[in-house]
Amino acid sequence: MKAQDVRRVLKDLANPKIAEHSQRFFKTGPGEYGEGDKFLGIRVPVLRQQVIKLRDLPLAETWRVLASPLHEERLFALLMLVRKFTKGDATVQQAIYDGYLDNTRYINNWDLVDSSAHQIVGGHLQTRSRQPLDQLARSESLWERRIAMIATYHYIKANDFDDALRLSATLRDDSEDLIHKAVGWMLREIGKRDVTVEKTFLHEHYRKMPRTMLRYAIEKFPPEERKAYLKGTV
């Protein structure tokens, strides 16, 4: 099976109406974060079905699909990489991790990051130094910084919060709204598991956090407590 075979399958599943909606939803206009991205119009569940059907696609061909200008082809490739990573041995996992970081220019929208970073980057670094996360968090690339933050979800789910808290502090003053949302989301996930840990972090940082970041972080708090945080009176 070749990359061109995948492209033919996905082209047959394209839906222009869905594509038109996606162009707006993923902010592809001039000056927006997804500027110039092109869509086929395929829902994520359909792509996941195709990943299973086309699971024999070789890794080398998967990288070729990832280099596509079409959003759903890149998402298909990333979902395939996650599948291959979770089912692969240590050699396969290392190759996928290395290739992932070599190809971040194609992982260039929030859904592409969120569907792959915590499984591949977070998963690979589970038993290794987490220093690559700090390097990514200092990147000039919005998407590499988001990869770093979302990768920590892998550890948060195991009640290991240190990396997420450290990167949240690093990225607190980031200029990008999509980073504010990612940090707030990860803090909220920490709070679901240990609200005391989240509140300890918030006590130190919440008055300086961007509004979006704070709103995401306290989304599950009781209404009166949310109001107090937003007013700065906690």
C-alpha positions in Angstrom: 0.0 0.0 0.0 1.2 3.5 -0.9 0.5 7.0 0.2 -1.3 7.6 -3.1 -3.7 4.7 -2.2 -4.7 6.5 1.0 -5.2 9.8 -0.9 -7.6 8.0 -3.3 -9.6 6.5 -0.5 -9.9 9.8 1.4 -10.7 11.8 -1.8 -13.7 9.5 -2.3 -14.9 10.3 1.2 -14.7 14.1 0.7 -17.7 16.3 1.5 -17.6 19.9 0.2 -20.1 21.2 2.7 -18.1 19.8 5.6 -15.0 21.2 4.1 -16.5 24.7 3.9 -17.4 24.6 7.5 -14.0 23.3 8.5 -12.3 26.1 6.7 -14.1 28.6 9.0 -13.9 26.5 12.2 -10.1 26.0 11.9 -9.4 29.7 11.2 -7.9 29.4 7.7 -8.4 33.0 6.7 -5.6 35.6 6.1 -3.7 36.3 9.4 -5.4 33.5 11.3 -3.6 30.6 12.9 -4.6 28.1 10.2 -4.1 30.4 7.3 -4.1 28.6 3.9 -5.0 25.2 5.2 -7.2 23.1 2.9 -9.8 20.6 3.8 -11.5 17.6 2.2 -14.4 17.5 4.5 -14.1 14.2 6.4 -15.3 13.8 10.0 -12.8 12.4 12.6 -14.7 9.1 13.3 -14.6 8.4 9.5 -10.9 9.0 9.5 -10.4 6.7 12.5 -12.3 3.9 10.6 -10.0 4.3 7.7 -6.9 4.1 10.0 -8.1 0.7 11.0 -9.0 -0.4 7.5 -5.6 0.8 6.1 -3.5 -0.3 9.1 -1.0 -2.1 6.9 0.2 1.2 5.5 4.0 1.1 5.9 5.6 3.7 8.2 7.6 5.3 5.3 4.3 5.9 3.4 2.7 7.3 6.5 5.3 10.1 6.6 4.5 10.8 3.0 0.8 11.2 3.8 1.7 13.5 6.7 3.4 15.9 4.2 0.1 16.5 2.5 -1.3 20.1 2.1 -4.8 18.6 2.9 -5.7 18.7 6.6 -7.5 15.4 6.8 -4.7 13.6 5.2 -2.3 14.9 7.8 -4.7 14.0 10.5 -5.1 10.5 9.1 -1.3 10.1 9.1 -1.1 11.3 12.8 -3.8 8.9 13.9 -2.0 6.1 12.0 1.3 7.1 13.8 -0.5 6.9 17.1 -1.8 3.5 16.3 1.7 2.3 15.1 3.3 3.8 18.2 1.0 2.2 20.7 1.3 -1.2 19.0 5.0 -1.0 18.2 8.2 -2.2 19.9 10.8 0.1 21.3 12.6 0.5 17.9 9.3 1.5 16.2 8.4 3.9 18.9 11.8 5.6 18.8 11.5 6.0 15.0 8.0 7.5 15.3 9.0 9.9 18.1 12.0 11.1 16.1 10.0 11.4 12.9 7.3 13.3 14.7 9.6 15.9 16.0 11.3 16.2 12.6 8.0 16.9 11.0 6.3 19.4 13.3 5.8 21.8 10.4 3.0 19.5 9.3 1.5 19.2 12.7 0.2 22.7 12.4 -3.3 23.0 13.9 -4.6 22.4 17.4 -6.6 19.2 16.5 -3.5 17.7 14.9 -1.5 18.4 18.0 -4.2 17.3 20.4 -4.8 13.9 18.7 -1.1 12.9 18.8 1.2 14.7 21.1 0.3 13.1 24.4 0.4 9.6 23.0 3.6 9.9 21.0 5.7 12.6 22.7 4.3 12.1 26.2 4.4 8.3 25.8 7.9 8.1 24.5 9.3 10.3 27.3 7.4 8.4 30.0 10.6 6.6 31.2 13.1 9.2 29.9 14.3 12.7 30.6 11.5 15.2 30.1 14.0 17.9 29.0 12.7 17.8 25.3 9.4 19.2 26.6 11.2 22.3 28.0 13.0 22.7 24.7 9.7 22.5 22.8 8.1 24.9 25.2 10.7 27.5 24.4 10.3 27.1 20.6 9.3 30.0 18.3 6.7 27.6 16.8 3.2 27.9 18.3 2.6 24.3 17.5 5.7 23.0 19.1 4.9 24.9 22.3 1.4 23.4 22.2 2.9 19.9 21.6 5.0 20.4 24.8 1.9 21.3 26.9 -0.4 18.7 25.5 2.3 16.0 25.9 2.0 16.4 29.6 -1.6 15.0 29.5 0.0 11.6 29.3 1.5 12.1 32.8 -1.5 13.9 34.2 -3.7 10.9 33.5 -1.2 8.9 35.7 -1.4 11.6 38.5 2.1 12.8 37.7 1.7 16.6 37.6 5.2 18.0 37.9 5.9 18.5 34.2 2.5 20.1 33.5 2.9 22.5 36.3 6.4 23.4 35.3 5.4 24.1 31.7 2.3 25.9 32.7 4.5 28.4 34.6 6.9 28.6 31.6 4.0 29.3 29.2 1.9 31.5 31.5 2.9 34.7 29.7 2.7 33.2 26.1 1.2 35.6 23.6 -0.9 33.0 21.8 -4.5 32.2 22.7 -4.1 28.6 21.7 -1.4 28.2 24.3 -3.6 29.9 26.9 -6.3 27.3 26.2 -3.8 24.4 26.3 -2.4 25.5 29.6 -5.8 26.1 31.1 -7.0 22.8 29.9 -4.1 20.9 31.4 -4.6 22.7 34.7 -8.3 21.8 34.7 -7.3 18.1 34.1 -5.0 18.3 37.1 -7.9 19.7 39.1 -10.1 16.8 38.2 -7.6 14.5 39.9 -6.3 16.7 42.7 -7.9 20.1 43.0 -5.6 21.1 45.9 -2.6 20.8 43.5 -4.4 23.0 40.9 -5.4 25.6 43.5 -1.9 25.8 44.9 -0.6 26.6 41.4 -3.4 29.1 40.8 -2.8 30.9 44.1 0.7 31.8 42.8 -0.2 32.6 39.2 -3.8 33.3 38.7 -3.6 37.1 39.0 -1.1 37.2 36.1 -2.7 34.5 33.9 -4.4 35.5 30.7 -8.1 35.6 31.0 -8.7 32.7 28.7 -6.1 30.5 30.5 -7.8 31.2 33.8 -11.3 30.6 32.5 -10.3 27.2 31.1 -8.5 26.3 34.4 -11.4 27.1 36.7 -14.2 25.9 34.3 -15.3 23.1 36.7 -15.2 25.2 39.9 -18.4 26.3 41.6 -19.9 29.5 40.2 -19.1 31.7 43.2 -15.5 30.4 43.3 -15.1 31.1 39.6 -16.3 34.7 40.1 -13.8 35.2 42.9 -10.9 34.0 40.8 -12.0 36.2 37.9 -12.3 39.2 40.2 -9.0 38.5 41.8 -10.4 38.2 45.3 -9.5 34.6 46.2 
